[in-house]
Amino acid sequence: MFRDHQPLPLNQYNGLWKRGDADSCPSDHFSNCNNIDFVQSGFRWRDGINPYLAIPNVRRLYTFTQETGQSLLVLDDNGNIFDTGQSITVPILTVTGMTDFAFVSISGRAFISPSNGVTGLEDEFIYVYEGDGTPARKAAGDPPVTADGALAAANSATAGNVEAGVHIFAVVYETDTGFLSAPGPVGAFPTVTADGTKKVDLSAIPVSPSTTVVKRHILATRAVYPPLYTGNTEGYEFFFVPDGEIADNTTTTLTVNFFDADLIDSADDLFDLYSEIPAVVWLNTYHGRLVGGATFDDISLTLVSNVGEPEAVNQIDGLLITPLDGKPQTNGQEFRDVLYVFKQSRTFAFSDNGDVPSSWPLTVLDQGVGASVHGIAFVLDSGGVNVDYLITVDYSGVMLFNGTFIRPELSWKIHDLWIALDRDFFKYIQIINDTISQKLYVTLPERQMLMLDYQNGLTPKDVRITPWSFDIEITTIALVNTNTLILGSLQEAA
């Protein structure tokens, strides 16, 4: 023993320290550690890993929760997505060139967007999956065309109330997910000059070739005074005709009867809907709307659906634009009634003003900090209703966000390690928050992980950090059964 040596009792082990030179490491931290887990006043080896599912070459995992239980959506290296609750050999979607995908669950359905990890995939679209093992299909749908049926209209021999004047008619398809298509057949809307005493007979009503169409709806304009009729069949407002629903995809004739006063439900917004919604790199929800951003053709574009209609995205009113700086959007999240849209080192805020999305005001919140593509993990309060704060990942580190970014970052203790990460591969970083075990899991560009334990507090001082390494390269992570960590890899475990 050294004379006059004073022993240094350690009753806390506070994880890795990688900040400054070696002498700056506090006595209760490790200058080097790996594969440990923290317990009260100590540490132990982390748990081992066991095979979970025999799906090789995994690129991305998402937890898909339905009323019937949880499953995983798994993307392999061949562009196949599997629903593990249905089959691990038969994919629900296959897209050539898909190396990543965005996902959000709405009303028990999965909305899936193929990507390359930077933008939505070129010439690809958002898909909707029912969760029952049947293949995912493109969200939205095509409108009626003349090949489906050359819609015709004529005054009926039956007495009725269709008011005197020119009326224009159209048809809308409704799919099994409730999506209403644009009106059709475009360019071939029939007209009737009513005398005010008859019904109107419709024939050759279009029948969709798609098996997803389960209903059709008849549209009509109010009476136009004949001398003022322009002949532009698309230049007048269309309305849903009362009792104009056809609850099948086979009937080709219908007789309609209505007063102009009955035409109150406008269908004009349907004309501008996407029939195929461009693929994006991120998906989420905001105020009952599907939102997503960074298409292949417009990296600063956010698409916003109608309220309660995730497949109905208006090509004029449903668009938000973040400032053009040559960098793609990476993520988006609703937080305290605001939609935050992120780039890798920029953060923007949109506020719903009750009008169409294109009118929502934009605020540039931060021009130095943002979030990576899979770099947002949100925390729920005890009731599971309101988001208390966000935990984000960007070039600066792992950060708390409560409307502004809180400094210092949660990863302050390992600043030197984080700054050394390859920025070209931040699209591979993913963060998951296990609120039960109070741990954050972060995949790294070099295909390994960090574990941040916040049982002592979610502050830069109290969080305990350790690297975790494995015999396989970790490409993606997910949580099932609340706090069971699932690892995905392009390799098989040794």
CORPEPE-V566349 format. One record per residue. N is the residue number from 0. PSI is psi in whole degrees, -180 to 180 (NA if undefined). Layout:
N & PSI
N & PSI
//
This chain:
0 & 152
1 & 136
2 & 136
3 & 14
4 & 132
5 & 112
6 & 147
7 & 101
8 & 137
9 & 117
10 & 6
11 & 141
12 & 109
13 & 24
14 & -168
15 & 144
16 & 117
17 & 75
18 & 118
19 & -165
20 & 173
21 & -33
22 & -13
23 & -7
24 & 122
25 & 156
26 & -22
27 & 15
28 & 164
29 & 135
30 & -17
31 & 131
32 & 164
33 & 141
34 & 38
35 & 162
36 & 152
37 & 137
38 & 175
39 & 117
40 & 25
41 & -165
42 & 165
43 & 174
44 & 145
45 & 161
46 & 154
47 & 179
48 & 150
49 & 152
50 & 139
51 & -54
52 & 145
53 & 63
54 & 112
55 & 160
56 & 59
57 & 129
58 & -34
59 & 140
60 & 142
61 & 144
62 & 124
63 & 112
64 & 127
65 & 175
66 & -29
67 & -7
68 & -169
69 & 149
70 & 179
71 & 138
72 & 122
73 & 125
74 & 126
75 & -176
76 & 0
77 & 15
78 & 20
79 & 135
80 & 129
81 & 146
82 & 109
83 & -17
84 & -11
85 & -51
86 & 142
87 & 10
88 & -25
89 & 113
90 & 153
91 & -16
92 & 136
93 & 124
94 & 118
95 & 131
96 & -2
97 & 115
98 & -6
99 & 170
100 & 154
101 & 154
102 & 142
103 & 145
104 & 130
105 & 121
106 & 39
107 & 0
108 & 150
109 & 127
110 & 126
111 & 134
112 & 113
113 & 142
114 & 175
115 & 14
116 & -5
117 & -47
118 & 173
119 & 150
120 & 141
121 & 136
122 & 29
123 & 173
124 & 169
125 & 139
126 & 157
127 & 135
128 & 128
129 & -17
130 & 10
131 & 11
132 & -17
133 & 148
134 & 144
135 & 149
136 & 164
137 & 135
138 & 161
139 & -147
140 & 160
141 & 149
142 & 168
143 & 144
144 & 167
145 & -27
146 & -23
147 & -19
148 & 127
149 & 80
150 & 130
151 & 149
152 & 142
153 & 153
154 & 135
155 & 160
156 & -9
157 & 135
158 & 142
159 & -162
160 & 10
161 & 119
162 & 151
163 & 136
164 & -179
165 & 127
166 & 138
167 & 141
168 & 153
169 & 172
170 & 144
171 & 137
172 & 144
173 & 128
174 & 175
175 & -10
176 & 5
177 & 3
178 & 135
179 & 123
180 & 173
181 & 154
182 & 154
183 & 179
184 & 122
185 & 134
186 & -2
187 & 37
188 & 125
189 & 158
190 & 156
191 & 133
192 & 101
193 & 152
194 & 1
195 & 3
196 & 3
197 & 163
198 & -179
199 & 130
200 & 129
201 & 138
202 & 170
203 & 38
204 & 129
205 & 141
206 & 121
207 & 140
208 & -10
209 & 134
210 & -10
211 & -15
212 & 124
213 & -15
214 & 164
215 & 152
216 & 140
217 & 134
218 & 154
219 & 156
220 & 160
221 & 164
222 & 135
223 & 129
224 & 121
225 & -44
226 & -20
227 & -2
228 & 127
229 & -18
230 & -7
231 & 101
232 & -14
233 & 8
234 & 13
235 & 157
236 & 134
237 & 150
238 & 154
239 & 131
240 & 127
241 & 138
242 & 25
243 & 17
244 & 133
245 & 111
246 & 41
247 & -179
248 & 35
249 & -36
250 & 136
251 & 2
252 & 151
253 & 142
254 & 129
255 & 154
256 & 129
257 & 155
258 & 154
259 & -32
260 & -19
261 & -15
262 & 90
263 & -19
264 & 99
265 & 144
266 & 11
267 & -30
268 & -18
269 & -25
270 & -28
271 & 13
272 & 145
273 & 133
274 & -23
275 & 123
276 & 123
277 & 144
278 & 146
279 & 169
280 & -20
281 & 150
282 & 148
283 & -169
284 & 154
285 & 120
286 & 43
287 & 14
288 & 148
289 & 133
290 & 149
291 & 157
292 & 168
293 & 74
294 & 166
295 & -38
296 & -18
297 & 96
298 & -11
299 & 14
300 & 133
301 & 131
302 & 136
303 & 125
304 & 173
305 & 157
306 & 127
307 & 5
308 & 80
309 & -17
310 & -4
311 & 96
312 & 118
313 & 129
314 & -8
315 & -55
316 & -16
317 & 29
318 & 137
319 & 143
320 & 125
321 & 156
322 & 139
323 & 114
324 & 13
325 & -1
326 & 138
327 & 152
328 & 150
329 & -27
330 & 167
331 & 147
332 & 134
333 & 135
334 & 119
335 & 49
336 & 11
337 & 144
338 & 114
339 & 129
340 & 131
341 & 146
342 & 179
343 & -33
344 & 34
345 & 150
346 & 132
347 & 155
348 & 134
349 & 139
350 & 129
351 & 115
352 & 11
353 & -6
354 & -170
355 & 151
356 & -36
357 & -15
358 & -2
359 & 135
360 & 144
361 & 136
362 & 128
363 & 109
364 & -44
365 & 129
366 & 18
367 & -16
368 & 139
369 & -138
370 & 149
371 & 176
372 & -42
373 & 33
374 & 36
375 & 124
376 & 121
377 & 155
378 & 135
379 & 150
380 & 180
381 & -26
382 & -7
383 & 26
384 & -53
385 & 139
386 & 123
387 & -43
388 & 168
389 & 150
390 & 122
391 & 163
392 & 129
393 & -168
394 & -27
395 & -27
396 & -162
397 & 124
398 & 152
399 & 142
400 & 123
401 & 29
402 & -25
403 & 160
404 & 133
405 & 126
406 & 149
407 & 164
408 & 157
409 & -30
410 & 23
411 & -38
412 & -25
413 & 35
414 & -45
415 & -39
416 & -45
417 & -43
418 & -24
419 & -8
420 & 147
421 & 114
422 & -23
423 & -13
424 & 26
425 & -16
426 & -17
427 & -11
428 & 135
429 & 141
430 & 133
431 & 138
432 & 114
433 & 96
434 & -18
435 & -52
436 & -10
437 & 57
438 & 143
439 & 135
440 & 130
441 & 118
442 & 150
443 & 160
444 & -31
445 & 14
446 & 25
447 & -163
448 & 160
449 & 144
450 & 126
451 & 112
452 & 121
453 & 33
454 & -27
455 & -4
456 & 146
457 & 69
458 & 158
459 & -32
460 & -40
461 & -23
462 & 140
463 & 127
464 & 140
465 & 143
466 & 148
467 & 129
468 & 156
469 & 167
470 & -7
471 & 158
472 & 125
473 & 120
474 & -25
475 & 158
476 & 160
477 & 162
478 & 134
479 & 158
480 & 42
481 & -53
482 & 27
483 & 118
484 & 127
485 & 131
486 & 137
487 & 145
488 & 156
489 & 1
490 & 165
491 & 145
492 & 142
493 & NA
//
